Amino acid sequence: MNKNHIALLLLFFSFSTPLFSQQKYTLSGTITENTSNETLIGVTLVFPSLQTGVTTNEYGFYSITLPKGEYQVFISYLGFKDMARTVSLNQNTKIDFKLEEEAEKLEEVMVTENVEKMDIRKPQMSVNTLSVETIKKIPVILGEADVIKSILLLPGVTNAGEGASGFNVRGGAVDQNLILLDEATIFNSSHLFGFFSVFNPDAIKDIKLYKGGIPARYGGRVSSVLDIFQKEGNSKGFKVNGGIGAVASRLLIEGPIEKDRAAFLIGGRASYAHLFLPLFDIDNTAYFFDLNTKLNYKLNENNNFYLSGYFGRDVFGISESFVNTYGNTVGNFRWNHLFSNKLFSNLSLIYSDYYYGLKLDFVGFDWNSGIRNFNIKYDLKHYVNDKLRVNYGLNNIYYQFNPGKITPSNADSGIIEEQLIQKYANEFAAYIDVEHHVTKNLSLGYGLRFSHFIRLGQDELNVYENGDPVSFDPILLIYREADPINVISPGRGGSLATYSNIEPRASLAYTFDSKSSIKASYTRLAQYLHLLSNTSSPTPLDVWTPSGPFVKPQLLDQYALGYFRNLKDGRYTFESEVFYKNIQNRIDYIDGANLIANNAIEQVILSGQARAYGLELLLRKNEGKFQGWLAYTLSKSERRTPGRAASADNGRSNLETGINFGEWYNTPYDKTHDISVFASYDLNKKWSFNTNFVYQTGQPTNYPIGQFEFQELVIPYFGLRNRERLPDYHRIDVSATLTPKKNKKRRLQGEWVFSIYNIYNRRNAASINFRRNQDTGVNEAIRTSIFGVVPAITYNFKF
């Protein structure tokens, strides 16, 4: 930012401050849960007489500046009793509120203003929030509550099928999602190759999925942001809860270190189905475990400290000759500081590591790879007044990429130790984000993010003729790996490439009345990391690589327009959005690309573009014994990799074909129609019932379009990429929860969850393979299905 820009900002605030300070005072404080002192995120405080309000931030803090006077404030939060209070503002005032869980029998508070109408006034759009209570109700495979499986029921969110890892948002790839756990990056969100997610629902406090209109404080990915915060721990008393399931169990313990001032949380999960495999003479292994930890300490009213961490590992083995180990390790130290009742800050020191290991005894070597980063970020939230809030900050991330290291596993191994070339990079960003309520009907959100990426030096770097690591054969019309003409050693001290991007964000909301509004947004994002995967669903073996001399950063422009309406005083809500996304520099792969242990990955990569567009509809019922939603998405996701311009004249045609002759073709995660239904019914205090229905258009794939004979073998050959589709995917899941009558004298309370996944035993195709029938000699298609009907029982407890 140059001196002129700084001067303009100072001038703006110098003129605006007198206007905002005319007999106005600031009400601020923190909102917590009464029995645990757990801070609550996104609590709504509404001042009906002024038709204004505020919500708490990620640490439960709120601040609002109002004219001098006496006001009634209504406080509302999902799962908690509404609260009404009268406050007098004749000076700056700090009030901390404590909310009671809705299950507690308290005197009913009559709220005459519909607090949910605040949502339609906010300029933020394309955001979905799920409570932990809702996630635990959704029936999933093997009866384990799962964050990732739950968000798949939201509009615009899909995955590559059963047993597939990750998730796709609005036609984007898995690697285009930024997944944060207490601000730390999670590079692989799946356990057991996609059957479970890495997030323990008992340890989670808040979940938000940003699909568009992404605030400027986020960057580094071009599809979505999944922001997850862990609980902080109970500083009033000890609490234990957990669950025992068919294949895994979990336990969470939290309690005070110093009452009302410091607390801890520790939670763990582990699967144990592999322990029963020897009973069936199966000498294989497949299990996972993870650990969530958190400490918090309140130094005084203006300073809070947090230390959180996560560690998880998956182990998959075939006898002892093949053992695959992978998982995430993250840690974060945070310092919250309150400069004033209007200025809140958070300093974070973050470490994140993703490890992948492979042991092959029958070959005689071990393989290790991964990515780690160190991140320092400083964020400030400035509550200027009730109409204007400004967020600004900066962060710096240092990356270290290990594409792979091979070491001999024993003395008899013939393998020679080899380290693939390690890569290093640094990503810096600074941002400013403004939420501006211009008039009673018009609210704006606007911001700017500046990102600067440096691909640092490395030990070796290939040099290619004309700078092209991929060559094209105009006779055979195929791409080949180009041979390097030289290898240089730039060293760690310099830089190989530098990229800078300005990423503007803008959104608006215009309310017609207290029930309806329209919203629009524009988002520009840059992504400097790429996941090397040429499968429809990424695997743990896939390797991350940074942008550099041969790989440019991905750049996104996304436009969205929506209509939102509260129905019947907020008991129902309707959301509709249309979106269009265009992505530049999306990497593609030449035919036959080898991505494993490739020390020159640039030789198999081409640069193209991607686009996605569609319509999303969401109808929710928010109150009563019967609740749920219906989500529908109509969308298209495509990519195009045209031929490159000729780099030299060789006396013949240099016209390249690109991929699929340079035409747009379906991405592996293109789903034309996606319908999701979730319903929950509380019959009485003992029984509740839940169900969901999912329907998706079959994902694109490749089928043989012909065959030929070679040495008496019939060999199929395939046509253009992703021209065919798997059969449509659909299933129904159900669950019933039994909560026995509570004995008030007994601390241990429990519930039984009975679930059936895929109740009508639909054999959905994970893939279709082709083989030669040994009897007839004819090629035939074979459907591979992972799950049919799967019943499960889980016992949850707490005390």
Rosetta blueprint (number, residue, H / E / L):
1 M L
2 N L
3 K H
4 N H
5 H H
6 I H
7 A H
8 L H
9 L H
10 L H
11 L H
12 F H
13 F H
14 S H
15 F H
16 S H
17 T H
18 P H
19 L H
20 F H
21 S L
22 Q L
23 Q L
24 K E
25 Y E
26 T E
27 L E
28 S E
29 G E
30 T E
31 I E
32 T E
33 E E
34 N L
35 T L
36 S L
37 N L
38 E L
39 T E
40 L L
41 I L
42 G L
43 V L
44 T E
45 L E
46 V E
47 F E
48 P L
49 S L
50 L L
51 Q L
52 T E
53 G E
54 V E
55 T E
56 T L
57 N L
58 E L
59 Y L
60 G L
61 F E
62 Y E
63 S E
64 I E
65 T E
66 L E
67 P E
68 K L
69 G E
70 E E
71 Y E
72 Q E
73 V E
74 F E
75 I E
76 S E
77 Y L
78 L L
79 G L
80 F E
81 K L
82 D L
83 M E
84 A E
85 R E
86 T E
87 V E
88 S E
89 L E
90 N L
91 Q L
92 N L
93 T E
94 K E
95 I L
96 D L
97 F E
98 K E
99 L E
100 E L
101 E E
102 E L
103 A L
104 E L
105 K L
106 L L
107 E L
108 E L
109 V L
110 M L
111 V L
112 T L
113 E L
114 N L
115 V L
116 E L
117 K H
118 M H
119 D H
120 I H
121 R H
122 K L
123 P L
124 Q L
125 M L
126 S L
127 V E
128 N E
129 T E
130 L L
131 S L
132 V H
133 E H
134 T H
135 I H
136 K H
137 K H
138 I L
139 P L
140 V L
141 I H
142 L H
143 G H
144 E L
145 A L
146 D L
147 V H
148 I H
149 K H
150 S H
151 I H
152 L L
153 L L
154 L L
155 P L
156 G L
157 V E
158 T E
159 N L
160 A L
161 G L
162 E L
163 G L
164 A L
165 S L
166 G L
167 F L
168 N E
169 V E
170 R L
171 G L
172 G L
173 A L
174 V H
175 D H
176 Q H
177 N E
178 L E
179 I E
180 L E
181 L E
182 D L
183 E L
184 A E
185 T E
186 I L
187 F L
188 N L
189 S L
190 S E
191 H E
192 L H
193 F H
194 G H
195 F L
196 F E
197 S E
198 V L
199 F L
200 N L
201 P H
202 D H
203 A H
204 I E
205 K E
206 D E
207 I E
208 K E
209 L E
210 Y E
211 K L
212 G L
213 G L
214 I L
215 P L
216 A L
217 R L
218 Y L
219 G L
220 G L
221 R L
222 V L
223 S L
224 S E
225 V E
226 L E
227 D E
228 I E
229 F E
230 Q E
231 K L
232 E L
233 G L
234 N L
235 S L
236 K L
237 G L
238 F L
239 K E
240 V E
241 N E
242 G E
243 G E
244 I E
245 G L
246 A L
247 V L
248 A E
249 S E
250 R E
251 L E
252 L E
253 I E
254 E E
255 G E
256 P E
257 I E
258 E E
259 K L
260 D L
261 R L
262 A E
263 A E
264 F E
265 L E
266 I E
267 G E
268 G E
269 R E
270 A E
271 S E
272 Y L
273 A H
274 H H
275 L H
276 F H
277 L H
278 P H
279 L H
280 F H
281 D L
282 I L
283 D L
284 N E
285 T E
286 A E
287 Y E
288 F E
289 F E
290 D E
291 L E
292 N E
293 T E
294 K E
295 L E
296 N E
297 Y E
298 K E
299 L E
300 N E
301 E L
302 N L
303 N E
304 N E
305 F E
306 Y E
307 L E
308 S E
309 G E
310 Y E
311 F E
312 G E
313 R E
314 D E
315 V E
316 F E
317 G E
318 I E
319 S L
320 E L
321 S L
322 F E
323 V E
324 N E
325 T E
326 Y E
327 G E
328 N E
329 T E
330 V E
331 G E
332 N E
333 F E
334 R E
335 W E
336 N E
337 H E
338 L E
339 F L
340 S L
341 N L
342 K L
343 L E
344 F E
345 S E
346 N E
347 L E
348 S E
349 L E
350 I E
351 Y E
352 S E
353 D E
354 Y E
355 Y E
356 Y E
357 G E
358 L E
359 K E
360 L E
361 D L
362 F L
363 V L
364 G L
365 F E
366 D E
367 W E
368 N E
369 S E
370 G E
371 I E
372 R E
373 N E
374 F E
375 N E
376 I E
377 K E
378 Y E
379 D E
380 L E
381 K E
382 H E
383 Y E
384 V L
385 N L
386 D L
387 K L
388 L E
389 R E
390 V E
391 N E
392 Y E
393 G E
394 L E
395 N E
396 N E
397 I E
398 Y E
399 Y E
400 Q E
401 F E
402 N E
403 P E
404 G E
405 K E
406 I E
407 T E
408 P E
409 S L
410 N L
411 A L
412 D L
413 S L
414 G L
415 I L
416 I L
417 E L
418 E E
419 Q E
420 L L
421 I L
422 Q L
423 K E
424 Y E
425 A E
426 N E
427 E E
428 F E
429 A E
430 A E
431 Y E
432 I E
433 D E
434 V E
435 E E
436 H E
437 H E
438 V L
439 T L
440 K L
441 N L
442 L E
443 S E
444 L E
445 G E
446 Y E
447 G E
448 L E
449 R E
450 F E
451 S E
452 H E
453 F E
454 I E
455 R E
456 L E
457 G L
458 Q L
459 D L
460 E L
461 L E
462 N E
463 V E
464 Y L
465 E H
466 N H
467 G H
468 D L
469 P L
470 V E
471 S E
472 F E
473 D E
474 P L
475 I L
476 L L
477 L L
478 I E
479 Y E
480 R E
481 E E
482 A L
483 D L
484 P L
485 I L
486 N E
487 V E
488 I E
489 S L
490 P L
491 G L
492 R L
493 G L
494 G L
495 S E
496 L E
497 A E
498 T E
499 Y E
500 S E
501 N E
502 I E
503 E E
504 P E
505 R E
506 A E
507 S E
508 L E
509 A E
510 Y E
511 T E
512 F L
513 D L
514 S L
515 K L
516 S E
517 S E
518 I E
519 K E
520 A E
521 S E
522 Y E
523 T E
524 R E
525 L E
526 A E
527 Q E
528 Y L
529 L E
530 H E
531 L E
532 L E
533 S L
534 N L
535 T L
536 S L
537 S L
538 P L
539 T L
540 P L
541 L L
542 D L
543 V E
544 W E
545 T E
546 P E
547 S L
548 G L
549 P L
550 F L
551 V L
552 K L
553 P L
554 Q E
555 L E
556 L E
557 D E
558 Q E
559 Y E
560 A E
561 L E
562 G E
563 Y E
564 F E
565 R E
566 N E
567 L E
568 K L
569 D L
570 G L
571 R L
572 Y E
573 T E
574 F E
575 E E
576 S E
577 E E
578 V E
579 F E
580 Y E
581 K E
582 N E
583 I E
584 Q E
585 N E
586 R E
587 I E
588 D E
589 Y E
590 I L
591 D L
592 G L
593 A L
594 N L
595 L L
596 I L
597 A L
598 N L
599 N L
600 A L
601 I H
602 E H
603 Q H
604 V H
605 I E
606 L E
607 S E
608 G E
609 Q E
610 A E
611 R E
612 A E
613 Y E
614 G E
615 L E
616 E E
617 L E
618 L E
619 L E
620 R E
621 K E
622 N L
623 E L
624 G L
625 K L
626 F E
627 Q E
628 G E
629 W E
630 L E
631 A E
632 Y E
633 T E
634 L E
635 S E
636 K E
637 S E
638 E E
639 R E
640 R E
641 T E
642 P L
643 G L
644 R L
645 A L
646 A L
647 S L
648 A L
649 D L
650 N L
651 G L
652 R L
653 S L
654 N L
655 L L
656 E L
657 T L
658 G L
659 I E
660 N H
661 F H
662 G H
663 E L
664 W L
665 Y E
666 N E
667 T L
668 P L
669 Y L
670 D L
671 K L
672 T L
673 H E
674 D E
675 I E
676 S E
677 V E
678 F E
679 A E
680 S E
681 Y E
682 D E
683 L L
684 N L
685 K L
686 K L
687 W E
688 S E
689 F E
690 N E
691 T E
692 N E
693 F E
694 V E
695 Y E
696 Q E
697 T L
698 G L
699 Q L
700 P E
701 T E
702 N L
703 Y L
704 P E
705 I E
706 G E
707 Q E
708 F E
709 E E
710 F E
711 Q L
712 E L
713 L E
714 V E
715 I E
716 P E
717 Y E
718 F E
719 G L
720 L L
721 R L
722 N L
723 R L
724 E E
725 R E
726 L L
727 P L
728 D L
729 Y E
730 H E
731 R E
732 I E
733 D E
734 V E
735 S E
736 A E
737 T E
738 L E
739 T L
740 P L
741 K L
742 K L
743 N L
744 K L
745 K L
746 R L
747 R L
748 L L
749 Q E
750 G E
751 E E
752 W E
753 V E
754 F E
755 S E
756 I E
757 Y E
758 N L
759 I L
760 Y L
761 N L
762 R L
763 R L
764 N L
765 A L
766 A L
767 S E
768 I E
769 N E
770 F E
771 R E
772 R E
773 N L
774 Q L
775 D L
776 T L
777 G L
778 V L
779 N E
780 E E
781 A E
782 I E
783 R E
784 T E
785 S L
786 I L
787 F L
788 G L
789 V L
790 V E
791 P E
792 A E
793 I E
794 T E
795 Y E
796 N E
797 F E
798 K E
799 F L
